[in-house]
Structure formats: C-alpha cells, structure tokens
C-alpha cells in the first residue's frame, strides 16, 4: 500500500506541472523505479479522480500545438505518436479537431517568416518548401499559399 500511495503521490506531483497521457505517466513512473503494477494502480486512481483524461489531453495538445507551436498535421501526428498515443485515437482526434483554416493561417505565417529570413534568391523557394515540410505541412496544403505569396 505504501508504494502504491507513493506512486500516486509521484503522479500528483507530475500532474501538478502539466497534463500527461496515462501511457506517459506509466513510463515515467517505471523510470522512477515503480513496478508496472504500482504504476497502473496509481494511474487508475488518477483516472477515478478525474485527474487523467487521455481523450481530453489529445484534444488540448492538438489545439495547443496548432495555435502556439503552429505545427502542421503531419508533425502533430508524429508528436502524439511519439508520446505513445494509440494510432486510432490520433487518427480519430486529428480528423475531428484539426482546424484547416488555422492550418492556412499557419502556412502563411511560416512563409512570411522564412521569406523575411532569406534574401531573394532562386533557391529560396526550395528552402521554404523544405521548411514547411519540416513543420509538418503537406505540399497540397501549402501549394496555394506559396503561389499567392511568392
């Protein structure tokens, strides 16, 4: 009971700083030398007390990463999968939560940002293409904006 309580306390301490997915918490607890069983019990207790909600965390991460980090769809998917989110959840939530209008706004932002960084040269278009792809945007998503702005 002591270790279960301390695993729960460790969860509370981590959750006081930011939201975590249950699978992230499990990994972190195991890194802190808690057994898998202890970690799962502590996570279940957090879920019962409504401290962890993976669906809500995915939704808020998508909104945060699109609004603040200005990530594209592919980069968002990659980040969620890296955190350990199940692919089905990622696909479902991206379909429902990803804002295409915000995507256009972000693409325009990044094109202007990169264009201001570069001096007008022929290879600048290729650099902007690579930059947008690094940010997680598909060619179909940014092609129209590129034609309008450049």
Secondary structure, 3 states (H helix, E strand, C coil): CHHHHHHHHHHHHHHCCCCCCHHHHHHHHHHCCCCHHHHHHHHHHHHHCCCCCHHHHHHHHHHHHHHHHCCCHHHHHHHHHHCCCCHHHHHHHHHHHCCHHHHHHHHHHHHHHHHHHCCCCCCHHHHHHHHHHHCCCCHHHHHHHHHHHC
